[in-house]
Amino acid sequence: MSTPENGKSEPVSIRVLDREYTVGVTEAERASLTSAARMLDSRMRELRGSNKMVAPDRLAVLTALNLAHELQQREAVGQSRSDDDLFKLIDAANARLDGLLASNA
């Protein structure tokens, strides 16, 4: 939640595990924040399961850890995809060069 120089921060109320929080965001960030809050609420409820006695702070840390781990995995997959795409481009360029060299010989 950032505040661009030309953006005006406005308070937005979100609910996570039946608790209300107020966060200041720009109008452009509002939809993204509420979507993120719904996802967080869902993931925390999923992790908590039927154990209503889990401490909310522990549940929040475990959920954040799970989300951070998923983000790292996605970034790693994205990086390897980028590398694969780069290798494919290099292979295609090499094949094209081989074809040009063969036709000139």
Secondary structure, DSSP 8 states (H G I E B T S, - for coil): ----TT---EEEEEEETTEEEEEEE-HHHHHHHHHHHHHHHHHHHHHHTT-TTS-HHHHHHHHHHHHHHHHHHHHHHHHHHHHHHHHHHHHHHHHHHHHHHHHH-
